Amino acid sequence: MPYLKSLPDDAVLFQAFQQYPEYSRPLLDYHELVMRGPSPFTVAQRELIAAYVSGVNACGYCHGVHTATAEEFGVAPGLLSAALEDLDGAPVEENLKPVLRYAGKLTATPAKVTQSDADAVFAAGWDEVALYHTILVCALFNFMNRLVDGLGIRADRDYYAMSAARLRRIGYAGLVELLDESR
């Protein structure tokens, strides 16, 4: 049950966005840029990073939605669970492991991130733009995890699948259009 009494008991994040469209619209525009705009990472890889960060934060809602979205874009089912349990042993592409490790450390212990963490990303073949994009996705989803958990928003697997299919179909820009239509 959400903490805002003006929201229904089974509210999802989009309903909170509808309640505060002046703040939500720019946030969704930023999601579209970070998650669907030009990047060294594919959409699937960015959704993987988002789901991983959300898993590190134990944000069930974001982890569920973005795990399902990553799978919609071709990430193998079960890969996120395996990565969170044992990143080194998980069936994640080798060049993505340092990226996820960086995002996980930046999430869990941001003050402990060092040059050697960045160097591991570079050694895996990624450039500075990729590191910057890793940080953008990580920071965005740390923000979103706090927003969702702060609002008390929860959902179930059926919602995760529906939301993932919608994100695949219309992206975050489509959510802005839905927000505008609901006014």
N, C-alpha and C positions, 0 to 999 in steps of 0.2 A: 504494500500500500504506500503510495507516495506521501511524502511529508507535507506537500502543499494541499491543504483541504479543498482548494478550488478545483483540483484534478480528480477525475474518477478513480475509484479504488484500483482498477486494472489499467491505469494510464501507462502509456509508453512514452518514450522521449519526444516523439513528434508532437504529442499533445502539449507537452511543456513548451516546445518551440512555438506552437500555435498561440499559447498564452502570452508569449513575449516575442512577437515577430520582429520587433525592431532590433533585438539582440541576436535573434536566431538567424535572420537572413544573412548578415555578414559572416557569421560562423559557418553556415552551410556553404557560402561562396568560397570561404577559405578551405573547407573540406574538399570541394571540387578541385581547387587549384593543387592542393597538396596530394590528394589521393588519385586524381585523374589527369592532372596536367602533365606537361613534359617532365620526365624524370629518367635517371639511369635505371630505375627499378620499374618492372612491369606493375600493372595494377595488382596482379596476384601477389607479388612480392611485397607491395606496400600494405595490402590487406593482411598479409602474413605478419609483418612487423606490428601493425596495429593490434592484431589479435594476440600476439606474443606479449606486447607491453601490457595489454589488458589482463592477460593471464598472470603476469608477474604481479600486477596490482590486485589480483583476485576480484576484479570487477566482472561479475558473472554476466551482466547484461551486454557490455561491450565485447567481452571475450566471446560470448555466444554468437552475437550478431556478426562479428568480424571473422570468426572462425568459419561460420557458414558462408560468409561472403567470399573469403579466400578460397573455399572449396568450390563455390560457384565459378570462380575464375581459374580452376584447375589444380589447386593445391590438394594433395591426396588427403582423404579422410583419415583422421587419427594422427596426422603429422604434427599438429599443434600440441596435442597432449604429449606426444613423445618428446617434442622439443622442450616443453616445460619440465618434463620429468628428468630428461638427460640429454641436453643439447648435443654433447659430443657423440653420443650413440644414436641420435635421431636420424631418420632418413632425409635430412635437410641437405640441400646442395652445399658442398664444402665451402664455396665462396660466400654463402649467406650466413654461415655459422658465426663468423666474427662480427657481422652486422647485427645479428640478433643478440649476441653476447654484449655488444656495445649498448644496444637499446635497453637490454635488461639491466645492465649496470647503471646506466643513466637513470633508469626508472627507480631501482632499488636503493642505490647509494650514489647519487649524482656528484657529491663532493669528492668521491674516490675515483672518478674517471680521470685517466692520465693520457699522456702522449702515447704510451705503449698500447693503450686500447685503440686509439686512432690508427696507430701504425699497423696493428693487426688487420684492420679494415683495408688499409692501403696494400698490405702484403697479399691480401686475397684478390687483388686486381681491381679494386674500386678506387675512384679518384675523390678529390675534395668535394665535388658536386654530390657524389653519392653519400659521402659522410654527412654533408649538410642536409640532404634529403632524409637520411636516417634520423637525424636529430629533429627535423620538422615533424615527421610522422610520430616519433616518440613523444615529443612535447605536446602535440595535438591530442594524442590519446591519453597522456597523463592528465591533461586538462579535462577531456571528455569523461574519463573515469571518475574524476572528482565531481564533475557536474552530475553525472548519473547517480553515483552513490550518495551525493549530497541531497539529491531530490528524492531518494528512496525508490527509484524506478527499478522494477523487476519485470522479467518476462520468462517465457518457457521456450522449449525447442521449436514448437510450431511457429511461434512468433519469429524466432531467429531465422528459420527457413524462409518465411514470408518476407521478412525484411531484407535478407540476402538476395532473394530473387528480384525484389524491387530495386535494390542498389545496382544489381547487374543490369537491369533493364533501363533504368532512368538516371542512375548516378546520383550524385549529391545535388547537381544542378536541377534535376527533376524534383528533388525535395523542395527546393526554393520555389519552383513553379506550383507545387502542391500547396505550399504555405501561402502563396499569393492567391491561389484559387479559393482557399478556405476563408478568406477575409470577407 
